[in-house]
């Protein structure tokens, strides 16, 4: 469960993080997550998360939605049986928390811009 998100900061299961991160379906977190192309989200940025075979990945694209998925990322994930939902990080937190009890959900969050 994600308790709080604000620009550059997120609290997950009582622990605070100040860097971009991946949230795996088992609830574990990998912080200091880096993308190959900065504000572009590529399939190769999600390899660890995809390996956990979530039903859905929620991508928090930053406070202002600056991080964008590469063209066809949703299609590439769909072939693997994974739905992708992208939203600014505050909205993505709401989506993640709502789906958490119904789906095997993973997430990635860009915490700043």
C-alpha angles and dihedrals in degrees: 000000000000110000101183144006128186132154107304095355138084133172117209121180090342096309122113123224130187101184135068112277152180122234114204126211090253089058097253118136132217108198129189087050112177129195124217092234105031107233095018118090112217131184089245089060089062101046094114092047095045089051088064089060101228119186089225138015118206112203117203102206097196135275091294098029095251097145109084129193116240116257110278095013090126090052093048090052093043090059086058091050094256125128117214124210119181125192139146107287098257091054091041089058090055092048092047094049092048094049097040096089095043105040141037091253133186128179145193123204133198100198103195132041 
